[in-house]
Amino acid sequence: MNPKLRNPDTDALFDAILALRNREECYAFFEDVLTVSELQAIVQRWAVARSLDQGQTYEDIARATGASSATISRVKRALMFGADGYRMVLDRLHNRRIEPDSSASSVSPSPD
């Protein structure tokens, strides 16, 4: 974790994100917090990370996501040498698909 990022305001934002209970709450919160362009940039980076993890080529990723080679390269660098945030989430999502019974209770959204 980059210590330059850690501060009370960032902690408060992450606490707010962790309080979200389901996808609809995520849509509502992120629509208020981010501009459409900011959200699209994050969504694009996540799509690039998933595609790189699946072994797709830069050309295929650029065509599918509209990401520039610079963005694809930046995400690949983060996957290889970053804080392992992408890897942690990719692995968790992959494990959910493989072992649905062991994680079923932890992935269901809370009723509200």
URHUDA-V293236 format. One record per residue. PHI is phi in radians with two decimals (* if undefined). Layout:
BEGIN
phi: {PHI	PHI}
END
This chain:
BEGIN
phi: {*	-1.26	-1.09	-1.20	-1.50	-1.38	-2.80	-1.02	-1.22	-1.15	-1.00	-1.12	-1.11	-1.13	-1.09	-1.11	-1.11	-1.15	-1.40	-1.18	-1.83	-2.77	-1.07	-1.10	-1.14	-1.09	-0.99	-1.10	-1.15	-1.21	-1.13	-1.35	-1.42	-1.93	-1.32	-1.03	-1.11	-1.12	-1.13	-1.08	-1.14	-1.16	-1.06	-1.11	-1.08	-1.15	-1.11	-1.12	-1.05	-1.11	-1.16	-1.07	-1.08	-1.49	1.46	-1.23	-1.40	-0.95	-1.07	-1.13	-1.15	-1.06	-1.15	-1.32	-1.88	1.39	-1.29	-1.32	-1.11	-1.13	-1.15	-1.08	-1.11	-1.10	-1.17	-1.10	-1.08	-1.13	-1.11	-1.50	-2.26	-1.48	-1.45	1.22	-1.16	-1.01	-1.05	-1.03	-1.27	-1.02	-1.13	-1.09	-1.17	-1.11	-1.14	-1.07	-1.22	-1.36	-2.14	-1.12	-1.18	-1.29	-2.04	-0.98	-1.21	-1.55	-1.89	-1.28	-1.18	-1.24	-1.25	-2.56}
END
